Amino acid sequence: MKSTIEYLIEVKKKLGITSDYGLAKALETSQQAVSRYMTGQRVIDDYIAGKSAQILGISELEVIAAANAEREKDVDRKAFWSNLYLTLTQTAAAAINVETGAARKQKAPAGIPAEALKQWRKGGDSNPR
């Protein structure tokens, strides 16, 4: 499971930010809070988790689950959040594989005349010549 610090580092990279001050501005929080997050003194709250996920273009619940699993002291509750995180990340990975697999299936055959390929791409001819 990714740590919340890893998510914050990804946010910094994505936004081209090098300082905790810049990250604090992007996440609408204080520099002191970000410094505590980055040193592991505190775990991000759900709002910061959600903002981070939006910036990264991933599910807010993924980062919220990671933060709650990291923060939780009760073994059963920690297991709940960890399992939710794994479910979410495995589902996202499966969706990416399905998308790339579908894209590969739509690849045009080589050595086919341009007119036939246009028709094939429109879905009109399943056997381009």
N, CA, C and O atoms as CSV, one atom per row, in Angstrom:
chain,resi,resn,atom,element,x,y,z
A,1,MET,N,N,0.848,-1.173,0.000
A,1,MET,CA,C,0.000,0.000,0.000
A,1,MET,C,C,0.896,1.239,0.000
A,1,MET,O,O,1.919,1.285,0.683
A,2,LYS,N,N,0.491,2.233,-0.776
A,2,LYS,CA,C,1.236,3.488,-0.814
A,2,LYS,C,C,1.017,4.255,0.481
A,2,LYS,O,O,-0.081,4.261,1.038
A,3,SER,N,N,2.066,4.896,0.946
A,3,SER,CA,C,1.925,5.754,2.116
A,3,SER,C,C,1.389,7.117,1.674
A,3,SER,O,O,1.477,7.488,0.503
A,4,THR,N,N,0.840,7.841,2.626
A,4,THR,CA,C,0.316,9.164,2.290
A,4,THR,C,C,1.453,10.108,1.898
A,4,THR,O,O,1.247,11.037,1.117
A,5,ILE,N,N,2.623,9.879,2.426
A,5,ILE,CA,C,3.780,10.695,2.046
A,5,ILE,C,C,4.091,10.482,0.559
A,5,ILE,O,O,4.425,11.433,-0.147
A,6,GLU,N,N,3.983,9.250,0.092
A,6,GLU,CA,C,4.217,8.965,-1.327
A,6,GLU,C,C,3.207,9.699,-2.207
A,6,GLU,O,O,3.563,10.214,-3.267
A,7,TYR,N,N,1.941,9.748,-1.767
A,7,TYR,CA,C,0.942,10.496,-2.531
A,7,TYR,C,C,1.296,11.982,-2.571
A,7,TYR,O,O,1.169,12.622,-3.615
A,8,LEU,N,N,1.737,12.530,-1.445
A,8,LEU,CA,C,2.095,13.950,-1.406
A,8,LEU,C,C,3.296,14.238,-2.305
A,8,LEU,O,O,3.347,15.276,-2.965
A,9,ILE,N,N,4.238,13.339,-2.327
A,9,ILE,CA,C,5.402,13.498,-3.209
A,9,ILE,C,C,4.956,13.473,-4.674
A,9,ILE,O,O,5.464,14.241,-5.491
A,10,GLU,N,N,4.004,12.590,-5.008
A,10,GLU,CA,C,3.469,12.541,-6.373
A,10,GLU,C,C,2.773,13.850,-6.737
A,10,GLU,O,O,2.893,14.330,-7.864
A,11,VAL,N,N,2.043,14.426,-5.776
A,11,VAL,CA,C,1.371,15.713,-6.025
A,11,VAL,C,C,2.413,16.780,-6.321
A,11,VAL,O,O,2.255,17.568,-7.253
A,12,LYS,N,N,3.476,16.804,-5.530
A,12,LYS,CA,C,4.556,17.769,-5.768
A,12,LYS,C,C,5.130,17.611,-7.176
A,12,LYS,O,O,5.303,18.594,-7.896
A,13,LYS,N,N,5.421,16.376,-7.561
A,13,LYS,CA,C,5.985,16.122,-8.892
A,13,LYS,C,C,5.020,16.542,-9.989
A,13,LYS,O,O,5.420,17.190,-10.956
A,14,LYS,N,N,3.754,16.178,-9.845
A,14,LYS,CA,C,2.772,16.484,-10.878
A,14,LYS,C,C,2.629,17.993,-11.072
A,14,LYS,O,O,2.488,18.470,-12.198
A,15,LEU,N,N,2.667,18.739,-9.968
A,15,LEU,CA,C,2.498,20.189,-10.041
A,15,LEU,C,C,3.822,20.931,-10.235
A,15,LEU,O,O,3.829,22.149,-10.412
A,16,GLY,N,N,4.939,20.202,-10.202
A,16,GLY,CA,C,6.246,20.846,-10.341
A,16,GLY,C,C,6.621,21.676,-9.134
A,16,GLY,O,O,7.299,22.696,-9.257
A,17,ILE,N,N,6.181,21.241,-7.972
A,17,ILE,CA,C,6.427,21.963,-6.714
A,17,ILE,C,C,7.635,21.343,-6.019
A,17,ILE,O,O,7.787,20.122,-5.985
A,18,THR,N,N,8.494,22.204,-5.464
A,18,THR,CA,C,9.668,21.682,-4.761
A,18,THR,C,C,9.618,21.935,-3.257
A,18,THR,O,O,10.375,21.319,-2.506
A,19,SER,N,N,8.740,22.832,-2.805
A,19,SER,CA,C,8.720,23.196,-1.383
A,19,SER,C,C,7.427,22.749,-0.706
A,19,SER,O,O,6.399,22.548,-1.353
A,20,ASP,N,N,7.512,22.601,0.610
A,20,ASP,CA,C,6.311,22.317,1.398
A,20,ASP,C,C,5.349,23.507,1.351
A,20,ASP,O,O,4.131,23.330,1.403
A,21,TYR,N,N,5.896,24.702,1.255
A,21,TYR,CA,C,5.058,25.900,1.156
A,21,TYR,C,C,4.173,25.835,-0.094
A,21,TYR,O,O,2.971,26.093,-0.026
A,22,GLY,N,N,4.776,25.489,-1.229
A,22,GLY,CA,C,4.019,25.384,-2.478
A,22,GLY,C,C,2.962,24.296,-2.405
A,22,GLY,O,O,1.854,24.467,-2.913
A,23,LEU,N,N,3.300,23.174,-1.772
A,23,LEU,CA,C,2.341,22.082,-1.612
A,23,LEU,C,C,1.189,22.519,-0.707
A,23,LEU,O,O,0.030,22.192,-0.962
A,24,ALA,N,N,1.519,23.257,0.347
A,24,ALA,CA,C,0.484,23.756,1.256
A,24,ALA,C,C,-0.498,24.659,0.518
A,24,ALA,O,O,-1.707,24.566,0.726
A,25,LYS,N,N,0.021,25.534,-0.344
A,25,LYS,CA,C,-0.845,26.412,-1.141
A,25,LYS,C,C,-1.758,25.594,-2.043
A,25,LYS,O,O,-2.956,25.864,-2.132
A,26,ALA,N,N,-1.190,24.590,-2.715
A,26,ALA,CA,C,-1.959,23.763,-3.649
A,26,ALA,C,C,-3.053,22.966,-2.929
A,26,ALA,O,O,-4.135,22.753,-3.475
A,27,LEU,N,N,-2.764,22.535,-1.712
A,27,LEU,CA,C,-3.722,21.722,-0.952
A,27,LEU,C,C,-4.596,22.550,-0.008
A,27,LEU,O,O,-5.425,22.006,0.722
A,28,GLU,N,N,-4.402,23.868,-0.032
A,28,GLU,CA,C,-5.200,24.785,0.791
A,28,GLU,C,C,-5.096,24.451,2.280
A,28,GLU,O,O,-6.102,24.311,2.975
A,29,THR,N,N,-3.864,24.329,2.743
A,29,THR,CA,C,-3.601,24.073,4.154
A,29,THR,C,C,-2.353,24.840,4.560
A,29,THR,O,O,-1.783,25.573,3.752
A,30,SER,N,N,-1.927,24.679,5.800
A,30,SER,CA,C,-0.762,25.436,6.272
A,30,SER,C,C,0.539,24.704,5.958
A,30,SER,O,O,0.567,23.487,5.779
A,31,GLN,N,N,1.609,25.483,5.899
A,31,GLN,CA,C,2.932,24.911,5.664
A,31,GLN,C,C,3.313,23.993,6.824
A,31,GLN,O,O,3.951,22.961,6.615
A,32,GLN,N,N,2.926,24.363,8.043
A,32,GLN,CA,C,3.230,23.540,9.218
A,32,GLN,C,C,2.562,22.171,9.111
A,32,GLN,O,O,3.165,21.149,9.439
A,33,ALA,N,N,1.312,22.161,8.651
A,33,ALA,CA,C,0.601,20.883,8.495
A,33,ALA,C,C,1.317,20.011,7.473
A,33,ALA,O,O,1.522,18.821,7.713
A,34,VAL,N,N,1.700,20.585,6.340
A,34,VAL,CA,C,2.393,19.816,5.303
A,34,VAL,C,C,3.720,19.298,5.833
A,34,VAL,O,O,4.085,18.155,5.558
A,35,SER,N,N,4.450,20.114,6.589
A,35,SER,CA,C,5.720,19.668,7.166
A,35,SER,C,C,5.503,18.475,8.088
A,35,SER,O,O,6.303,17.539,8.087
A,36,ARG,N,N,4.432,18.499,8.875
A,36,ARG,CA,C,4.118,17.371,9.762
A,36,ARG,C,C,3.743,16.127,8.953
A,36,ARG,O,O,4.110,15.010,9.316
A,37,TYR,N,N,3.009,16.329,7.855
A,37,TYR,CA,C,2.664,15.196,6.996
A,37,TYR,C,C,3.928,14.582,6.405
A,37,TYR,O,O,4.095,13.362,6.413
A,38,MET,N,N,4.811,15.427,5.898
A,38,MET,CA,C,6.000,14.944,5.197
A,38,MET,C,C,7.010,14.275,6.132
A,38,MET,O,O,7.792,13.432,5.691
A,39,THR,N,N,7.002,14.639,7.409
A,39,THR,CA,C,7.910,14.012,8.376
A,39,THR,C,C,7.273,12.817,9.076
A,39,THR,O,O,7.928,12.135,9.863
A,40,GLY,N,N,6.000,12.561,8.791
A,40,GLY,CA,C,5.318,11.430,9.404
A,40,GLY,C,C,4.778,11.701,10.794
A,40,GLY,O,O,4.318,10.780,11.468
A,41,GLN,N,N,4.827,12.961,11.237
A,41,GLN,CA,C,4.285,13.296,12.549
A,41,GLN,C,C,2.762,13.247,12.565
A,41,GLN,O,O,2.150,13.003,13.605
A,42,ARG,N,N,2.156,13.481,11.403
A,42,ARG,CA,C,0.698,13.429,11.250
A,42,ARG,C,C,0.366,12.717,9.948
A,42,ARG,O,O,1.177,12.656,9.023
A,43,VAL,N,N,-0.847,12.182,9.902
A,43,VAL,CA,C,-1.352,11.564,8.675
A,43,VAL,C,C,-2.387,12.523,8.100
A,43,VAL,O,O,-3.160,13.133,8.840
A,44,ILE,N,N,-2.395,12.651,6.783
A,44,ILE,CA,C,-3.321,13.580,6.135
A,44,ILE,C,C,-4.768,13.256,6.498
A,44,ILE,O,O,-5.135,12.095,6.686
A,45,ASP,N,N,-5.582,14.310,6.592
A,45,ASP,CA,C,-7.004,14.104,6.847
A,45,ASP,C,C,-7.715,13.800,5.534
A,45,ASP,O,O,-7.104,13.828,4.466
A,46,ASP,N,N,-9.005,13.510,5.620
A,46,ASP,CA,C,-9.746,13.099,4.428
A,46,ASP,C,C,-9.842,14.212,3.384
A,46,ASP,O,O,-9.860,13.933,2.185
A,47,TYR,N,N,-9.903,15.465,3.825
A,47,TYR,CA,C,-9.974,16.581,2.874
A,47,TYR,C,C,-8.683,16.664,2.049
A,47,TYR,O,O,-8.726,16.775,0.823
A,48,ILE,N,N,-7.544,16.609,2.732
A,48,ILE,CA,C,-6.248,16.673,2.039
A,48,ILE,C,C,-6.078,15.435,1.154
A,48,ILE,O,O,-5.518,15.527,0.061
A,49,ALA,N,N,-6.553,14.293,1.616
A,49,ALA,CA,C,-6.495,13.072,0.803
A,49,ALA,C,C,-7.313,13.250,-0.473
A,49,ALA,O,O,-6.860,12.899,-1.563
A,50,GLY,N,N,-8.515,13.795,-0.331
A,50,GLY,CA,C,-9.374,14.020,-1.496
A,50,GLY,C,C,-8.783,15.020,-2.469
A,50,GLY,O,O,-8.806,14.796,-3.679
A,51,LYS,N,N,-8.248,16.137,-1.951
A,51,LYS,CA,C,-7.614,17.145,-2.808
A,51,LYS,C,C,-6.417,16.547,-3.545
A,51,LYS,O,O,-6.224,16.805,-4.733
A,52,SER,N,N,-5.619,15.755,-2.845
A,52,SER,CA,C,-4.451,15.122,-3.459
A,52,SER,C,C,-4.875,14.198,-4.596
A,52,SER,O,O,-4.275,14.208,-5.671
A,53,ALA,N,N,-5.916,13.398,-4.349
A,53,ALA,CA,C,-6.409,12.468,-5.362
A,53,ALA,C,C,-6.920,13.215,-6.591
A,53,ALA,O,O,-6.672,12.795,-7.721
A,54,GLN,N,N,-7.628,14.312,-6.377
A,54,GLN,CA,C,-8.127,15.097,-7.511
A,54,GLN,C,C,-6.978,15.621,-8.361
A,54,GLN,O,O,-7.043,15.583,-9.590
A,55,ILE,N,N,-5.940,16.104,-7.716
A,55,ILE,CA,C,-4.774,16.613,-8.441
A,55,ILE,C,C,-4.109,15.489,-9.234
A,55,ILE,O,O,-3.663,15.691,-10.363
A,56,LEU,N,N,-4.050,14.303,-8.625
A,56,LEU,CA,C,-3.399,13.159,-9.285
A,56,LEU,C,C,-4.300,12.475,-10.311
A,56,LEU,O,O,-3.840,11.644,-11.094
A,57,GLY,N,N,-5.580,12.827,-10.302
A,57,GLY,CA,C,-6.506,12.217,-11.252
A,57,GLY,C,C,-6.864,10.779,-10.911
A,57,GLY,O,O,-7.111,9.966,-11.802
A,58,ILE,N,N,-6.893,10.464,-9.611
A,58,ILE,CA,C,-7.262,9.115,-9.178
A,58,ILE,C,C,-8.463,9.211,-8.245
A,58,ILE,O,O,-8.905,10.305,-7.896
A,59,SER,N,N,-8.980,8.069,-7.851
A,59,SER,CA,C,-10.139,8.023,-6.970
A,59,SER,C,C,-9.813,8.635,-5.602
A,59,SER,O,O,-8.818,8.285,-4.967
A,60,GLU,N,N,-10.670,9.547,-5.174
A,60,GLU,CA,C,-10.497,10.144,-3.852
A,60,GLU,C,C,-10.517,9.077,-2.770
A,60,GLU,O,O,-9.762,9.148,-1.801
A,61,LEU,N,N,-11.390,8.085,-2.943
A,61,LEU,CA,C,-11.538,7.038,-1.940
A,61,LEU,C,C,-10.263,6.213,-1.781
A,61,LEU,O,O,-9.987,5.706,-0.694
A,62,GLU,N,N,-9.486,6.076,-2.850
A,62,GLU,CA,C,-8.221,5.341,-2.760
A,62,GLU,C,C,-7.285,5.990,-1.752
A,62,GLU,O,O,-6.721,5.307,-0.897
A,63,VAL,N,N,-7.117,7.297,-1.846
A,63,VAL,CA,C,-6.191,8.000,-0.958
A,63,VAL,C,C,-6.785,8.107,0.445
A,63,VAL,O,O,-6.061,8.012,1.436
A,64,ILE,N,N,-8.099,8.303,0.529
A,64,ILE,CA,C,-8.764,8.346,1.840
A,64,ILE,C,C,-8.599,7.006,2.554
A,64,ILE,O,O,-8.321,6.972,3.753
A,65,ALA,N,N,-8.769,5.911,1.828
A,65,ALA,CA,C,-8.597,4.577,2.422
A,65,ALA,C,C,-7.156,4.380,2.898
A,65,ALA,O,O,-6.927,3.841,3.980
A,66,ALA,N,N,-6.191,4.815,2.095
A,66,ALA,CA,C,-4.777,4.690,2.488
A,66,ALA,C,C,-4.496,5.496,3.746
A,66,ALA,O,O,-3.798,5.022,4.643
A,67,ALA,N,N,-5.033,6.711,3.822
A,67,ALA,CA,C,-4.813,7.569,4.993
A,67,ALA,C,C,-5.449,6.964,6.241
A,67,ALA,O,O,-4.842,6.951,7.312
A,68,ASN,N,N,-6.667,6.469,6.097
A,68,ASN,CA,C,-7.347,5.876,7.254
A,68,ASN,C,C,-6.659,4.600,7.714
A,68,ASN,O,O,-6.575,4.351,8.916
A,69,ALA,N,N,-6.169,3.789,6.791
A,69,ALA,CA,C,-5.429,2.579,7.166
A,69,ALA,C,C,-4.146,2.946,7.902
A,69,ALA,O,O,-3.755,2.281,8.861
A,70,GLU,N,N,-3.503,4.001,7.447
A,70,GLU,CA,C,-2.254,4.458,8.070
A,70,GLU,C,C,-2.509,5.018,9.474
A,70,GLU,O,O,-1.710,4.817,10.389
A,71,ARG,N,N,-3.609,5.705,9.623
A,71,ARG,CA,C,-3.952,6.387,10.878
A,71,ARG,C,C,-4.536,5.441,11.933
A,71,ARG,O,O,-4.327,5.645,13.128
A,72,GLU,N,N,-5.263,4.413,11.498
A,72,GLU,CA,C,-6.043,3.568,12.400
A,72,GLU,C,C,-5.176,2.722,13.319
A,72,GLU,O,O,-4.184,2.135,12.889
A,73,LYS,N,N,-5.562,2.667,14.594
A,73,LYS,CA,C,-4.829,1.864,15.587
A,73,LYS,C,C,-5.497,0.505,15.803
A,73,LYS,O,O,-4.813,-0.486,16.059
A,74,ASP,N,N,-6.827,0.452,15.701
A,74,ASP,CA,C,-7.575,-0.792,15.884
A,74,ASP,C,C,-7.275,-1.743,14.728
A,74,ASP,O,O,-7.361,-1.353,13.564
A,75,VAL,N,N,-6.925,-2.980,15.043
A,75,VAL,CA,C,-6.510,-3.952,14.038
A,75,VAL,C,C,-7.624,-4.247,13.038
A,75,VAL,O,O,-7.372,-4.293,11.834
A,76,ASP,N,N,-8.846,-4.447,13.515
A,76,ASP,CA,C,-9.960,-4.759,12.624
A,76,ASP,C,C,-10.288,-3.590,11.703
A,76,ASP,O,O,-10.549,-3.790,10.517
A,77,ARG,N,N,-10.277,-2.390,12.231
A,77,ARG,CA,C,-10.566,-1.206,11.416
A,77,ARG,C,C,-9.453,-0.952,10.403
A,77,ARG,O,O,-9.705,-0.568,9.261
A,78,LYS,N,N,-8.215,-1.176,10.846
A,78,LYS,CA,C,-7.079,-1.022,9.927
A,78,LYS,C,C,-7.212,-2.021,8.771
A,78,LYS,O,O,-6.948,-1.679,7.618
A,79,ALA,N,N,-7.619,-3.248,9.084
A,79,ALA,CA,C,-7.814,-4.271,8.051
A,79,ALA,C,C,-8.928,-3.863,7.092
A,79,ALA,O,O,-8.821,-4.093,5.887
A,80,PHE,N,N,-9.993,-3.262,7.613
A,80,PHE,CA,C,-11.088,-2.793,6.761
A,80,PHE,C,C,-10.575,-1.794,5.732
A,80,PHE,O,O,-10.839,-1.934,4.537
A,81,TRP,N,N,-9.830,-0.768,6.206
A,81,TRP,CA,C,-9.329,0.266,5.303
A,81,TRP,C,C,-8.297,-0.289,4.332
A,81,TRP,O,O,-8.261,0.103,3.166
A,82,SER,N,N,-7.462,-1.196,4.810
A,82,SER,CA,C,-6.455,-1.813,3.933
A,82,SER,C,C,-7.117,-2.638,2.839
A,82,SER,O,O,-6.701,-2.581,1.682
A,83,ASN,N,N,-8.141,-3.401,3.193
A,83,ASN,CA,C,-8.859,-4.199,2.193
A,83,ASN,C,C,-9.580,-3.316,1.188
A,83,ASN,O,O,-9.608,-3.624,-0.004
A,84,LEU,N,N,-10.164,-2.220,1.660
A,84,LEU,CA,C,-10.830,-1.286,0.746
A,84,LEU,C,C,-9.811,-0.703,-0.231
A,84,LEU,O,O,-10.071,-0.617,-1.431
A,85,TYR,N,N,-8.658,-0.306,0.287
A,85,TYR,CA,C,-7.593,0.237,-0.565
A,85,TYR,C,C,-7.200,-0.785,-1.639
A,85,TYR,O,O,-7.104,-0.447,-2.819
A,86,LEU,N,N,-6.976,-2.030,-1.222
A,86,LEU,CA,C,-6.575,-3.068,-2.180
A,86,LEU,C,C,-7.658,-3.308,-3.226
A,86,LEU,O,O,-7.353,-3.475,-4.407
A,87,THR,N,N,-8.903,-3.328,-2.807
A,87,THR,CA,C,-10.011,-3.507,-3.741
A,87,THR,C,C,-10.034,-2.383,-4.766
A,87,THR,O,O,-10.192,-2.627,-5.962
A,88,LEU,N,N,-9.875,-1.158,-4.296
A,88,LEU,CA,C,-9.916,0.000,-5.190
A,88,LEU,C,C,-8.745,0.011,-6.169
A,88,LEU,O,O,-8.932,0.287,-7.354
A,89,THR,N,N,-7.566,-0.280,-5.696
A,89,THR,CA,C,-6.397,-0.231,-6.576
A,89,THR,C,C,-6.390,-1.402,-7.556
A,89,THR,O,O,-5.952,-1.241,-8.695
A,90,GLN,N,N,-6.864,-2.572,-7.140
A,90,GLN,CA,C,-6.936,-3.711,-8.054
A,90,GLN,C,C,-7.999,-3.484,-9.119
A,90,GLN,O,O,-7.815,-3.866,-10.274
A,91,THR,N,N,-9.116,-2.861,-8.736
A,91,THR,CA,C,-10.172,-2.557,-9.693
A,91,THR,C,C,-9.675,-1.549,-10.717
A,91,THR,O,O,-9.948,-1.686,-11.910
A,92,ALA,N,N,-8.943,-0.532,-10.258
A,92,ALA,CA,C,-8.401,0.473,-11.174
A,92,ALA,C,C,-7.391,-0.159,-12.125
A,92,ALA,O,O,-7.381,0.158,-13.315
A,93,ALA,N,N,-6.552,-1.040,-11.621
A,93,ALA,CA,C,-5.562,-1.701,-12.469
A,93,ALA,C,C,-6.237,-2.583,-13.511
A,93,ALA,O,O,-5.802,-2.632,-14.661
A,94,ALA,N,N,-7.295,-3.277,-13.113
A,94,ALA,CA,C,-8.027,-4.122,-14.054
A,94,ALA,C,C,-8.675,-3.276,-15.143
A,94,ALA,O,O,-8.689,-3.668,-16.310
A,95,ALA,N,N,-9.210,-2.123,-14.768
A,95,ALA,CA,C,-9.844,-1.235,-15.754
A,95,ALA,C,C,-8.820,-0.725,-16.758
A,95,ALA,O,O,-9.122,-0.617,-17.946
A,96,ILE,N,N,-7.629,-0.414,-16.301
A,96,ILE,CA,C,-6.573,0.050,-17.204
A,96,ILE,C,C,-6.196,-1.063,-18.174
A,96,ILE,O,O,-6.002,-0.807,-19.363
A,97,ASN,N,N,-6.089,-2.298,-17.680
A,97,ASN,CA,C,-5.748,-3.429,-18.548
A,97,ASN,C,C,-6.828,-3.675,-19.587
A,97,ASN,O,O,-6.516,-3.984,-20.738
A,98,VAL,N,N,-8.090,-3.544,-19.205
A,98,VAL,CA,C,-9.191,-3.733,-20.142
A,98,VAL,C,C,-9.138,-2.667,-21.228
A,98,VAL,O,O,-9.325,-2.970,-22.406
A,99,GLU,N,N,-8.881,-1.406,-20.833
A,99,GLU,CA,C,-8.808,-0.321,-21.815
A,99,GLU,C,C,-7.678,-0.546,-22.811
A,99,GLU,O,O,-7.877,-0.400,-24.017
A,100,THR,N,N,-6.507,-0.895,-22.323
A,100,THR,CA,C,-5.385,-1.088,-23.237
A,100,THR,C,C,-5.587,-2.321,-24.099
A,100,THR,O,O,-5.154,-2.340,-25.252
A,101,GLY,N,N,-6.231,-3.348,-23.570
A,101,GLY,CA,C,-6.534,-4.534,-24.362
A,101,GLY,C,C,-7.511,-4.214,-25.474
A,101,GLY,O,O,-7.347,-4.688,-26.598
A,102,ALA,N,N,-8.530,-3.412,-25.175
A,102,ALA,CA,C,-9.514,-3.021,-26.194
A,102,ALA,C,C,-8.845,-2.182,-27.273
A,102,ALA,O,O,-9.164,-2.313,-28.455
A,103,ALA,N,N,-7.921,-1.326,-26.871
A,103,ALA,CA,C,-7.226,-0.482,-27.847
A,103,ALA,C,C,-6.383,-1.342,-28.785
A,103,ALA,O,O,-6.303,-1.060,-29.981
A,104,ARG,N,N,-5.761,-2.377,-28.254
A,104,ARG,CA,C,-4.955,-3.255,-29.091
A,104,ARG,C,C,-5.811,-3.995,-30.104
A,104,ARG,O,O,-5.387,-4.196,-31.241
A,105,LYS,N,N,-7.011,-4.403,-29.707
A,105,LYS,CA,C,-7.888,-5.131,-30.614
A,105,LYS,C,C,-8.342,-4.257,-31.773
A,105,LYS,O,O,-8.657,-4.775,-32.845
A,106,GLN,N,N,-8.383,-2.948,-31.580
A,106,GLN,CA,C,-8.846,-2.045,-32.618
A,106,GLN,C,C,-7.735,-1.594,-33.559
A,106,GLN,O,O,-7.975,-0.786,-34.456
A,107,LYS,N,N,-6.543,-2.097,-33.368
A,107,LYS,CA,C,-5.423,-1.711,-34.214
A,107,LYS,C,C,-5.665,-2.165,-35.654
A,107,LYS,O,O,-6.052,-3.306,-35.903
A,108,ALA,N,N,-5.435,-1.272,-36.569
A,108,ALA,CA,C,-5.699,-1.564,-37.982
A,108,ALA,C,C,-4.665,-2.537,-38.532
A,108,ALA,O,O,-3.490,-2.467,-38.171
A,109,PRO,N,N,-5.095,-3.439,-39.400
A,109,PRO,CA,C,-4.153,-4.362,-40.037
A,109,PRO,C,C,-3.179,-3.618,-40.950
A,109,PRO,O,O,-3.535,-2.602,-41.547
A,110,ALA,N,N,-1.960,-4.122,-41.055
A,110,ALA,CA,C,-0.945,-3.488,-41.902
A,110,ALA,C,C,-1.147,-3.883,-43.359
A,110,ALA,O,O,-1.670,-4.958,-43.652
A,111,GLY,N,N,-0.727,-3.001,-44.276
A,111,GLY,CA,C,-0.745,-3.303,-45.690
A,111,GLY,C,C,-2.118,-3.244,-46.340
A,111,GLY,O,O,-2.329,-3.862,-47.384
A,112,ILE,N,N,-3.053,-2.515,-45.748
A,112,ILE,CA,C,-4.411,-2.409,-46.273
A,112,ILE,C,C,-4.575,-1.039,-46.932
A,112,ILE,O,O,-4.088,-0.047,-46.389
A,113,PRO,N,N,-5.245,-0.950,-48.088
A,113,PRO,CA,C,-5.460,0.340,-48.745
A,113,PRO,C,C,-6.186,1.326,-47.826
A,113,PRO,O,O,-7.015,0.935,-47.004
A,114,ALA,N,N,-5.857,2.604,-47.981
A,114,ALA,CA,C,-6.393,3.657,-47.102
A,114,ALA,C,C,-7.911,3.689,-47.090
A,114,ALA,O,O,-8.504,3.854,-46.024
A,115,GLU,N,N,-8.557,3.539,-48.229
A,115,GLU,CA,C,-10.024,3.591,-48.302
A,115,GLU,C,C,-10.651,2.461,-47.490
A,115,GLU,O,O,-11.631,2.670,-46.775
A,116,ALA,N,N,-10.083,1.276,-47.604
A,116,ALA,CA,C,-10.599,0.127,-46.850
A,116,ALA,C,C,-10.428,0.349,-45.350
A,116,ALA,O,O,-11.297,-0.034,-44.567
A,117,LEU,N,N,-9.300,0.973,-44.934
A,117,LEU,CA,C,-9.069,1.257,-43.514
A,117,LEU,C,C,-10.075,2.264,-42.981
A,117,LEU,O,O,-10.547,2.125,-41.852
A,118,LYS,N,N,-10.410,3.273,-43.772
A,118,LYS,CA,C,-11.406,4.256,-43.345
A,118,LYS,C,C,-12.729,3.556,-43.062
A,118,LYS,O,O,-13.366,3.815,-42.041
A,119,GLN,N,N,-13.135,2.683,-43.952
A,119,GLN,CA,C,-14.382,1.938,-43.776
A,119,GLN,C,C,-14.294,1.042,-42.547
A,119,GLN,O,O,-15.253,0.942,-41.781
A,120,TRP,N,N,-13.151,0.391,-42.355
A,120,TRP,CA,C,-12.949,-0.500,-41.211
A,120,TRP,C,C,-13.035,0.270,-39.905
A,120,TRP,O,O,-13.659,-0.202,-38.954
A,121,ARG,N,N,-12.419,1.452,-39.839
A,121,ARG,CA,C,-12.439,2.264,-38.625
A,121,ARG,C,C,-13.846,2.727,-38.285
A,121,ARG,O,O,-14.178,2.903,-37.113
A,122,LYS,N,N,-14.677,2.927,-39.309
A,122,LYS,CA,C,-16.063,3.316,-39.073
A,122,LYS,C,C,-16.891,2.132,-38.602
A,122,LYS,O,O,-18.027,2.303,-38.158
A,123,GLY,N,N,-16.342,0.958,-38.695
A,123,GLY,CA,C,-17.054,-0.235,-38.272
A,123,GLY,C,C,-17.902,-0.841,-39.359
A,123,GLY,O,O,-18.697,-1.744,-39.102
A,124,GLY,N,N,-17.741,-0.353,-40.575
A,124,GLY,CA,C,-18.578,-0.824,-41.671
A,124,GLY,C,C,-18.128,-2.124,-42.280
A,124,GLY,O,O,-18.953,-2.856,-42.827
A,125,ASP,N,N,-16.852,-2.443,-42.209
A,125,ASP,CA,C,-16.369,-3.639,-42.868
A,125,ASP,C,C,-15.458,-4.385,-41.883
A,125,ASP,O,O,-14.416,-3.873,-41.475
A,126,SER,N,N,-15.864,-5.587,-41.514
A,126,SER,CA,C,-15.065,-6.333,-40.544
A,126,SER,C,C,-13.855,-7.007,-41.178
A,126,SER,O,O,-12.987,-7.519,-40.470
A,127,ASN,N,N,-13.792,-7.009,-42.513
A,127,ASN,CA,C,-12.682,-7.653,-43.215
A,127,ASN,C,C,-12.131,-6.689,-44.269
A,127,ASN,O,O,-12.480,-6.798,-45.444
A,128,PRO,N,N,-11.270,-5.743,-43.860
A,128,PRO,CA,C,-10.748,-4.787,-44.840
A,128,PRO,C,C,-9.875,-5.491,-45.863
A,128,PRO,O,O,-9.139,-6.421,-45.534
A,129,ARG,N,N,-9.965,-5.036,-47.112
A,129,ARG,CA,C,-9.190,-5.652,-48.184
A,129,ARG,C,C,-8.217,-4.665,-48.747
A,129,ARG,O,O,-7.466,-4.994,-49.665
